[in-house]
Amino acid sequence: MHPTRTGTRPIPQTPAPTRTLSGITPSGSLTLGNYLGALRRFVDGQDSTSGSRDSYYFIADLHALTMPHDPQQQRELTLETAALYFAAGLDPSRCAVFVQSQVRAHVELSYLLESTAYVGELSRMIQFKEKGGRPRTRASLFTYPCLMAADILLYDTHVVPVGSDQSQHVELARDVAARFNQAYGETFVIPRFVPPASAARLGDLADPARKMSKSAPPSATGVIRMLDTPDVIARKIGKAVTDSGNEVHYDPAAKPGVSNLLDITAALVGTTPESVAEQCPSYGVLKRACTEAVVATLEPIRHRYAELVADRSSLLATLADGANQASAQADLVVRRAKHAMGLLC
């Protein structure tokens, strides 16, 4: 089927008014921060399109290739991340969940966008500025923002709920889409970045000034993983950095350690950090309350995860179904873009 044409330019399909897309790179075991900042938001948003499977959530395994990695470990992290998507509450009957590399259009559109983006704007991307320009830097570290733009634009996405650290990538997608539309005709929907709640960015328990990162070493005591057992969670929170003095009150500047624990507890129980502080007269009480909230949230997810990975073939089949669903939409958009640029399709 060819795109509908008016003269020599195709008419873009009308997108769903609240089509949502987001993803996570499987660069490590997911953390509590990933749950609060991403997965919980995905679950809350999967019904935003009235159950039409018009929300897309993917595991961004191609993005993990920008840095050295072990192939077997990468496959396992990809499946672990996918299983955690479902264990956290994503329902494949209500949204499309898929692995990025299983939808070929992502790579195909990425090259078309590389032919639209400028070297100057790619060199200003924060990840390349921080990690690039060194011996043996992979070319993909420079060009992967075009792949991220393709991830977004392939689905006529309106809403992109990602962390604030990804806002620059969404802005690049917006800029490249607008430039493409101006040069070749209306082809792409211009996406909108939706930042997380401020409490979603959790600090490392050992150093609250740092983000709780899934890329941290497995031995990192300040990172709560979604698959940590209750004993491990209790031990990590018990060793969490607090602050001088013994008063529990919310002040991220003066008391970052205590405030981080208050943020975590408040985000999980659905209240404010100040309210949690009023109920915790000491650091010990606060740490116990935080531990209880984390365990109550993650333990059901851990049990559901174990059930899912026990049936690996079913998990793979569900992801294949999600990839087929995603490909049906993505192929239409990449064909539209190829025609607009003057390629035979």
N, C-alpha and C positions, 0 to 999 in steps of 0.2 A: 504494500500500500504506500503511495506517495503522499507527501504533505499537500494540503490544499494550497493552491497558488492563486495569487492575484497579480497579474502581470508576470514578473520574474521572481517575486518574493512570496514566501509562505506566510500564511496567517497562523500565528501561534495558537495552540490550544488554550482554551480558557481554564486556568488553574482553579483548583478548589480554594475557596476563600481563606481557609486556615490550614493549608497543607504544611506539615511540620517535618523537619528532618534534623537529625543529629547523630553523632557517633562518638566512639571512644577508641583510641589506639591501644592495642593490646601490648603495651610495652612493660607490663608488670602486673602482678595480681592486684585486682581492684581494691581500693581503700574505702573507708567510711566516708572520706571526702568525695570520692566518685559517686557513692550512693546518694549522698545529700545534694551534691551539686549537679548530678546528671541523671542517674537511674531513677530516683524518686520523681524527678521532673518528667522523665520519659513516661513513666507509668501514669502520672496525673494527666499527661497530654494525649495519651493514646486514644481517648474517646472524643477528642476535640472536633473530630470530623464525623460524628454521629455513627461510629462503628463501620465506616466504609473502607477500612484498611488504607486510609489515605495519609497516614503518618508513617514515616520511614525512619527506622533506627538501625544503624549498621555498625559492624566491627571493622575498624579502619586498619586492616592488616597491611595494606600497601604502604601506609605511612610509617609503619614500623621498620621498613626496609631502608630508611635513610641513615640508620646507624648500624654498626656491627651487631650481629645477633646469631644465635644458634638455631638452625632451621627446625629441628625437632621441638625445641622449647617454644619456638614461635607458633608452631601448629597447636601445641597444647595450650598456650596462653590464649590463642584465638578461640578455641573451644571452651576454655574456662570462662572467658569473658562472655561468650554467647550464652552459656548455661546460666551465668549470673544475671543476664538480662531477663531471662524467663523466670528464674527463681525470685527475682525482685518484684515480679508482677506483670511484665509485658506479656500480652496475650496475642499469639500469632493469628487469631481469628479477628482481632481488632486493629492490628497494625502490621506492617511488613518489617520483619527482622531478618537481616541478611549479612553475609560476609562480603566486604567490599570487592575483593579480588574475584569473586564469583559472578560479578556483573561487569562484563567486558567494556561496556560503554564508559565507565569511569576513566579508563586509560585512554580510550579513543577521544573523548571530549577534552581530556587534559591536554593533549597535544594541540588541539585546535585553540585552546586558551593560551598555551605557550606561544602560539603565533599571534596572539592579541595582546598579551602582557608585555611590559617593558622591563629590561634588565635593571634599570634604576629602581623601580618599585619593588622588584624581588630582592634586590640587595639590601633594601631597608627593612625587610621582615626580621622581627626580633630573634627568631630561632636561628636564622643564618648569621646574624650579627654576633650572636653568642657562641655558636658552635662551628660556624663555617670559617673559611679562609685559612685553614690549617692544612698541613700535609695530609694527603689521603682523604680529604673531605669528599664525600660522595656527591656527584652532580645532582642526585635526587633531593638532597637537602636544600639546594638552591631552587629547584623547580617544583617541589611538592606543593607550594601554595597554589599552583595552578591545578593540581589534582584536587586539592581541597575545594577550590572554586567549582571544579567540575562536580564534585560530590553534591554540592548544594544546588547548582543550576540544573542538573539533570532531571530534577523532580518538580520543576516549576514551583520551587519552595518559596513560601512567604515568610515563614517563621523559623528561625534557627536558634534553639535554646542551647547555648554552650557557655562555658565559663568565660569570665572576663578576659582571661589570658588569650582567648581565641578571637577577640573582637577585631583585631587587625586583619585576620584572615577573612572574616565576613566582609569587612570594608573592601578588601581587595576583590572579593567576588562581586560586590556591588559595582566597583569601578570598572572591572573587566566586562561585566555584563552590559553596563551602560555604554562603554566604548564599542563593544561588538554590535549592539543594537544600532548605534549611530552610524557605524561603518557599513553594516550589511542588512539593516532592516530589523524591525521588532522581532526578536527571537527568544530572548530570555526574560523571565520574571525577575524583578529586582528584589532580592531577599531582605529581610529585616532581622537584625540581631536582637535577641532577647536575653539580657543578662540575668544571672541568678540572684537570689536574695543575698544580701551582704553576709549572712551567717553561713552561707554555703561554702565559703572558702575557709576550710579548717586548717589550723596551724599544726605543725609537727609537735607531738607531745614533749619531745626533748628540746625543741627549739621553736617556740611558737612564731618566730619571725619568718620561718620557712613554711612553705605549703606542705601539707601532708601528701607526699608524692608516691604514686604507684611505682615509679622508676627507682625508688630508694632500694638499697640492698635488702634481701630477705631478713637479715639480722637486725635491721633498724628497729630500735625499741620505741621510737616515737610515732610509728605508723601503724594504725589499726587497719588490718586487712578484713575484707568482708568474710573471709573464710576462717578467721581466727576463732579458736575455741573460747568458751567463757573463761577458762583459767588463764589463757594467754591475754585476753582482753583485760581481766582484772589486774594482772601483773603489769601490763603496760601503763594502764591508767594509774595504778598505785605508784609507779616511778615517774609519773608526769611532773615536769617542772612547774612549781608554783611561783611564789614571789615572796619578797621580804615582808615581815609582818604576819599577822594571822587573821586579818579581817577579810571576809568574803564580800567583795562588791565588784561591780562591773565597770572596769576602766581599762580598755585595751591598750592605752598608751602607758599608763603607770603600772598596770598589773596584767601583762599579756598572758602569762601562764594560767592564772585563775580565770581570766576572761575567756580564754580558749575553751576551758572545761565548761564554763557557763554557756558558751555558744553551742557546744556539742549537745549538752543536755537539753537546752531550750529547743534546739532544732528538732530533736528526736521526740520530745514530749509535747511539742506544739504550744509553747509559751514563750515568754521573753527572758533574756538572761537576767534581767533585774528581778523578775519574779522568782527564778531559781535561787538567786543569791539570798533572797529574803528567807527561804526555807532551809538554807544551809549555814548553820552558825560556825562551822569550822571547815578547814581544808579536808579533813578526813570524811566528814559528812558529804561534802561536795563530790569527792572522788567516788564514794559509794553510790551516790545518786547517779553520777555519770556512768559508772560501770553497769548499774541496773538498766539504765536506759539503752545503752549500747547493746548489751546482751539481749534484751527483750526485742530489739529491732533486728539484729543480725542472726540470732539463733534459728528462727523459722526459715530464713533465707538459706542458711547453711544446710539445714535438713532437706529443703526442697532441691537445692543444688545436688546433693548426694543422690537423690532419686533420679534426677535428670541425667547425670553422667553415668549412672549405672546402665542406662539404655542408650548407648552411644549411637547406634544406627537410627533410632528415632530422632535424636537430637540433630543428626546430620540431615535427615529427611526434612525436618522442619525448616532448617536453614536453606536447603535447596528450594523448598517451596517459597520461602521469602525472597530468594534470589530471582526466581521466576517472576514473582509479582513485581519486584523492583525493575527487572529487565524490560517488562512490558511497557513501563512508563519511560524508562531511560532511553530505550531504543528509539522511541518517537522523538525525543528531544535531540538526541545526537544526529538523527537523520535530518531534522529541521535545521540544525546548525551547519551541517555539511552542505546542504542545499544552499543555505544563505551565503556561504563562503565561496560557492561556485564549484563544489565538488560533485561528481556524478554519484547519485545514490538512488 
